[in-house]
């Protein structure tokens, strides 16, 4: 695993975080992680704004952490 720093905060690649989808673009979705950091996930354009997701950090982008969506937490709220 590799360590990184973003805005003075440590993160560990491949760690998982909960987040909320705050916007979409043609390329992917924008997420605010539970600790307040901004993140972006490519190729998940069908996830609606406001959805809660579980994601893992892949790398540090220019402005955001790049993450992969592991799961939508919508199913957990129904149960």
TORGUDO-111729 format. One record per residue: residue number from 1; x, y, z of N, C-alpha, C in turn. Coordinates in pm, 1 decimal. Each point is the difference from the previous one (the first is absolute). Layout:
! TORGUDO-111729
PT    k    n_east   n_north      n_up   ca_east  ca_north     ca_up    c_east   c_north      c_up
PT  NUM         X         Y         Z         X         Y         Z         X         Y         Z
...
//
This chain:
! TORGUDO-111729
PT    k    n_east   n_north      n_up   ca_east  ca_north     ca_up    c_east   c_north      c_up
PT    1      83.1    -118.1       0.0     -83.1     118.1       0.0      87.3     124.1       0.0
PT    2     -54.1     105.0     -53.4      74.7     124.5      -3.2     -69.4     103.6      85.1
PT    3      77.5      83.6      62.4     -54.5     109.2      79.4      -5.5     124.8     -84.8
PT    4     -88.1      91.1      34.1      -7.5     126.5     -70.3     -46.2     108.4      93.7
PT    5       7.6     121.9     -44.0     -48.0     112.5      79.0     -84.4      88.1     -88.4
PT    6    -108.3      49.4      54.7     -84.3      94.0     -70.5     -50.6     103.2      98.7
PT    7      23.4     124.7     -27.8     -41.9     109.6      87.1      42.8     -22.7     144.5
PT    8     121.1     -52.8      18.9      51.6     -20.9     133.9     -58.7    -119.4      72.1
PT    9     -82.2     -80.3     -67.6     -60.7    -116.5      63.2      59.6    -125.7     -60.0
PT   10      27.2     -98.4      83.1      52.5    -126.1     -49.9    -112.4     -86.6     -54.8
PT   11      31.0     -78.5     -99.8     -90.9    -103.7     -46.9      82.5    -119.3     -42.0
PT   12     -58.5    -114.2       4.3      65.9    -124.3     -37.2     -69.7     -55.1    -123.3
PT   13      75.3     -26.9    -105.6     -60.7     -58.0    -120.3     -67.9    -131.2      34.3
PT   14    -114.5     -21.6     -60.8     -82.7    -119.0      14.9     -76.8      -5.4     131.9
PT   15      12.3     100.5      86.7     -88.0       7.4     115.5    -139.7      34.1     -47.3
PT   16    -100.0     -42.8      73.1    -137.8      28.6     -38.6     -58.2     110.6      86.6
PT   17     -85.8      80.9     -62.4     -65.2     112.0      65.9    -145.7       5.1     -42.5
PT   18     -83.6      51.8      87.3    -138.7      29.7     -36.5      -4.9     141.0     -54.6
PT   19     -92.5      23.3     -90.4     -14.1     132.5     -57.7    -139.4      21.4     -54.4
PT   20     -26.0     124.0     -41.4    -128.7      37.4     -57.8      24.3      61.9    -136.9
PT   21     -75.7     -44.1     -99.6      11.2      53.8    -135.4     -58.2     141.2       0.0
PT   22      79.5      96.0     -47.2     -44.9     140.1      -0.6     -18.6      56.2    -140.1
PT   23      43.2     -72.3    -102.5     -16.8      48.9    -136.3      44.9    -102.8    -101.8
PT   24     -37.0      26.5    -125.4      36.0     -90.6    -109.0      51.6      79.7    -117.8
PT   25      77.8     -68.4     -83.7      43.1      55.1    -128.1      -5.1    -113.8    -100.7
PT   26      36.5      27.5    -123.0       0.4    -104.0    -102.5     106.0    -106.6      28.5
PT   27     100.4      33.7      79.7     109.5     -92.7      28.1     -17.5     -82.1     127.0
PT   28     -77.9      50.1      95.1     -12.6     -71.6     126.8     -77.3      80.9     102.9
PT   29      23.1     -32.7     128.0     -72.8      67.3     108.1      95.8      65.1      99.6
PT   30     -47.0     107.3      60.8      73.5      70.2     104.6     -56.2     -43.2     134.3
PT   31      89.8     -27.3      94.4     -37.7     -53.7     129.7      64.1      83.8     109.5
PT   32     -73.8      21.3     107.6      58.4      56.8     121.6      12.7    -114.3      98.8
PT   33     123.2     -30.1      41.0      22.8    -108.0      94.5     -43.7      43.0     138.8
PT   34     -21.0     -96.6      90.2     -51.8      30.7     132.7      93.1      90.1      81.6
PT   35     127.3       6.3     -37.3      91.8      89.8      70.9      12.8     136.6     -69.0
PT   36     -82.7      24.4    -102.8      -3.4     130.5     -65.5      84.2      13.7    -124.9
PT   37      81.2     -99.0     -31.9      84.2       8.4    -119.9     -82.4     -20.2    -126.1
PT   38      43.4      63.1    -107.9     -65.8     -13.7    -129.7      60.6    -119.2     -74.3
PT   39     -86.2     -73.5     -71.7      45.4    -116.4     -75.6     -75.0      -5.8    -132.9
PT   40      55.5     -76.8     -94.0     -60.5     -17.6    -131.3      11.0    -146.5     -39.2
PT   41    -107.3     -54.5     -58.2       0.0    -138.0     -49.8     -40.0       1.0    -147.0
PT   42      85.5     -54.2     -85.8     -29.6     -11.1    -142.5    -103.1    -109.0     -25.5
PT   43     -76.6      16.4    -107.5     -89.1    -103.5     -53.8    -114.4     -41.8      91.0
PT   44     -43.3      84.7      88.2    -114.3     -32.0      85.1    -107.0     107.1     -17.0
PT   45     -33.5      29.6    -124.1     -89.7     111.7     -29.4    -145.9     -28.3      32.5
PT   46     -35.9    -124.3      30.8    -139.9     -31.4      30.1     -33.2       9.9     148.3
PT   47      98.7      22.8      84.7     -25.1      13.2     143.1     -58.9     138.9      24.6
PT   48    -118.2       9.0      62.9     -66.0     129.6      17.3      64.4      84.8     109.3
PT   49     -15.1     131.6     -12.1      48.0      91.8     103.3     -72.5     -31.0     129.4
PT   50      71.7       6.7     110.6     -57.0     -30.1     130.1      18.4    -144.0      43.2
PT   51      40.3     -86.8     -92.6      21.1    -140.9      34.1     122.0     -13.1      90.6
PT   52     -11.1     -88.4      97.0     114.3     -30.0      86.9      73.6    -118.9     -58.0
PT   53     132.1       8.3      -4.7      81.4    -103.8     -62.5     117.1     -38.9      89.2
PT   54      51.4    -118.4     -22.9     122.0     -47.6      61.4     103.7      -3.8    -110.2
PT   55     113.1      66.2      19.0      99.1       8.4    -107.0     140.5     -20.8      54.6
PT   56      90.9     -38.8     -89.1     139.9     -19.2      38.2      87.5      96.7     -78.4
PT   57     101.4      51.6      67.1      91.4      97.8     -59.4      92.2     -70.2     -98.3
PT   58      11.8      56.0    -119.4      92.6     -52.3     -99.9     124.7      86.8     -11.0
PT   59     -17.7     131.9      -6.2     115.3      88.9     -10.6     -43.3     143.8      25.8
PT   60      96.8      88.6       3.8     -25.9     142.7      16.0      -5.8      64.6    -137.1
PT   61    -112.2      62.9     -33.6     -12.0      72.8    -125.1      47.9     143.4      18.3
PT   62     -18.1      82.6    -101.9      41.6     139.7       9.7     -77.7      75.8     106.0
PT   63    -132.4     -21.9       4.3     -84.0      71.9      95.0     -67.6     -89.3     102.4
PT   64     -19.7    -126.2     -33.3     -75.6     -92.4      84.9      75.2    -131.0      16.3
PT   65     -40.0     -75.9     101.3      43.6    -138.5       7.6     -74.1     -76.7    -109.0
PT   66      66.3     -91.5     -66.0     -66.8     -85.7     -97.6     -38.5    -128.5      72.0
PT   67    -127.0     -36.0      -8.6     -50.6    -115.0      73.0     -74.2     -95.6     -92.6
PT   68     -20.1    -120.3      47.8     -81.4     -99.7     -69.0    -119.1     -29.5      91.0
PT   69    -119.3      -1.7     -57.6    -119.3     -31.5      77.4      -1.9    -150.9      24.4
PT   70      -6.5     -38.8     125.0      -6.9    -140.9      36.3    -144.5     -44.7      17.8
PT   71     -83.4      89.5      55.1    -138.1     -37.5      26.7     -83.7     124.7      23.6
PT   72    -128.2     -10.5     -30.6     -95.6     104.0      35.6     -60.4     -39.4     133.6
PT   73     -13.6      94.6      91.7     -54.6     -30.0     131.1    -151.5       8.0       1.8
PT   74     -61.2      22.9    -114.6    -146.0       9.2     -11.1     -66.1    -128.6      49.3
PT   75      56.8    -115.5     -37.6     -58.2    -128.4      38.2       0.0     -19.4     151.2
PT   76      99.4      53.3      70.0       6.0     -15.1     144.5    -108.4      80.0      70.1
PT   77     -41.3     112.2     -59.1    -101.8      83.8      61.5    -137.4     -62.6      -9.8
PT   78     -24.4     -82.1    -102.2    -130.2     -63.9     -18.5     -20.3    -111.0     101.3
PT   79     105.4     -73.9      28.3     -10.1    -117.2      88.1     -34.4      35.8     142.8
//
